[in-house]
Amino acid sequence: MRYAGLALAFVSSGCFAFSGPLAKYLNAAGLTPIEAVWARMAGAGLSLVTVLALTRPEALRIPRSRLPFVGL
């Protein structure tokens, strides 16, 4: 965990560098800019949930008392 901040900075910069070419390809595929943003956000959300499920699956369990909040 000593270099966790440095690793996070490198991963963040790589994602930022990859987002421009990805947006270009999504635009070439016929998506509007807002649709490209939604596609990128959905991909980021799915990847974050996947990492969370692999590293801390207990964090995805919803307590019974919070079900109405999640449902809303």
ZIKA-V431698 format. One record per residue. N is the residue number from 1. RES is the residue in one small letter. PHI is phi in degrees with one decimal (NA if undefined). Layout:
BEGIN
N&RES&PHI  N&RES&PHI
END
This chain:
BEGIN
1&m&NA  2&r&-65.4  3&y&-107.2  4&a&-63.2  5&g&-64.6  6&l&-66.7  7&a&-63.5  8&l&-63.2  9&a&-65.4  10&f&-66.9  11&v&-64.5  12&s&-62.8  13&s&-67.3  14&g&-65.6  15&c&-64.4  16&f&-64.8  17&a&-67.9  18&f&-79.0  19&s&-69.4  20&g&-64.6  21&p&-61.3  22&l&-63.9  23&a&-63.6  24&k&-63.0  25&y&-69.1  26&l&-66.3  27&n&-66.9  28&a&-67.4  29&a&-78.2  30&g&103.9  31&l&-81.3  32&t&-73.7  33&p&-56.9  34&i&-69.6  35&e&-67.9  36&a&-65.4  37&v&-64.6  38&w&-62.7  39&a&-64.8  40&r&-67.6  41&m&-66.7  42&a&-65.0  43&g&-63.5  44&a&-65.3  45&g&-63.8  46&l&-64.8  47&s&-68.5  48&l&-67.1  49&v&-67.0  50&t&-63.9  51&v&-62.6  52&l&-63.8  53&a&-65.6  54&l&-80.8  55&t&-94.3  56&r&-140.8  57&p&-62.5  58&e&-67.0  59&a&-72.9  60&l&-90.0  61&r&-75.5  62&i&-101.2  63&p&-64.2  64&r&-57.9  65&s&-71.5  66&r&-98.7  67&l&-59.4  68&p&-61.8  69&f&-63.6  70&v&-66.6  71&g&-65.0  72&l&-74.5
END
